[in-house]
Structures are given as structure tokens and as C-alpha cells.
Amino acid sequence: MIYLNGDGFAAASYANCEFSYASQDTNYALRGKLIHPNNINCSFGKLLSLALHQPLSIEAWQFNVADKIFREVYKASENKLSYVIITWPNLLRDEVFLDGHYYTFAFKDIEQLGYDDDVQAAIFEKMKSADMTILKDQFEYNLIELCRYLDSKRIKHLMIPSDSKLPMGNANWLWEDQTIVSWASKNNYLNSFGFLNKIGHQNLFKLVLDRLTNQ
């Protein structure tokens, strides 16, 4: 199985319609944060699935955060996975855990989140101790541990930075010196929403397939 996680680039946000994820469209409101069905067929993940003759599982979401992705990858690896591909968001989004639930937020938007007072207070408290150096160090530590774990299970994996260069760890990265956004901008692969268009997904698929099959 191919397992794909990450942000809107992995979720093919706006690739083939004006929606990022299913629940934005009233026709698919019950599907929540799942990839919109109109986007999935042109996504690089679907193209990989067809090329490698493997079933595909996607847990990506436009507003994903790194810690949530780490949790989900470990959980998914309990199943039989052959490949793990992650498009990593920047570290300017985070989450808090309160009363058995995780709440995601962007640091720049903490005053406009609309959460109740207890959640908002927890977010402000986390913001007080936020430090980019610490966030980067923690991300790199978590990444190293995840890759060691995937290697131990002989799961091929590929990491792709979405819009910011991240600590490299010991991971297999698609690029060392660019991101999806910088690569796509140079090649005119971004749509009006700032995500990959169909041609962008087709070309990212080719790069990913080459790296995965040559690991």
C-alpha cells in the first residue's frame, strides 16, 4: 500500500475544482476533511497508485500540522505499507490537546480562531513558550525517529518540503535545495489558489516515482 500524508499538496487541494477538501462542497459534506473526489484522480498520489499497482491511502489535509502527521504515520504503519510519502507543512502551525481532543491553529491567526475560551487560553499559553529553534529541533528529532522506524519495517519513504526548508534529519528528501512551491513557481505549476495544478501533479508524480523506485 502507498500511504500519503501531509498538507494540501498531498491532498491535491484545488487541483481539479474550487474545493480543497470534501466538506467544503455541500455535495460531499459528510466526508469531512477527506480529499475532494474531483481532485483525487489527478493527484500525484493517485498516479503513483496506478503506476506502482498499489492501493492508496491518503490522510492529507490542507491545514495539517507536523505533530498530527507524525501520529498518523505511526498509526498507519501498523498496516502493511510499502511506501510512505509526506508533504511537510511549515512549522508556523501547531496544536493543543485539551479534554481528549486536538485543536490545530496557526500562530498568526490565534485571535480569530473561534474556539471556546478554554481552548483559546491553552493556545495562548502554548504561544508564550513558542520558539522556532526549539520547534525545528523537535521536528528533526521526531523525523529521525520516524525514519529509523520506517527503515526497521523496510518501508520506503520520501519526504517533500511544501513551502519552507525544514531540518533534514536522516530522511530521504525529494530535494535538498527547494520546496514544492519554489519548484512549481519556476515551472508555472501553481493554480490561482497557490497549490499544484494538474500538470504540476503529473510532473511531481514523475519525480516521486523515480526516487521511490531507485531507493
Secondary structure as UniProt FT lines:
FT   STRAND          2..6
FT   TURN            8..14
FT   HELIX           22..24
FT   HELIX           26..31
FT   TURN            32..33
FT   HELIX           37..40
FT   TURN            41..42
FT   HELIX           44..52
FT   STRAND          56..58
FT   TURN            62..63
FT   HELIX           66..76
FT   TURN            77..78
FT   STRAND          83..88
FT   TURN            91..92
FT   STRAND          93..98
FT   TURN            99..100
FT   STRAND          101..106
FT   HELIX           107..112
FT   HELIX           117..128
FT   HELIX           132..152
FT   TURN            153..154
FT   STRAND          156..161
FT   TURN            169..170
FT   HELIX           180..187
FT   TURN            192..193
FT   HELIX           198..213
//
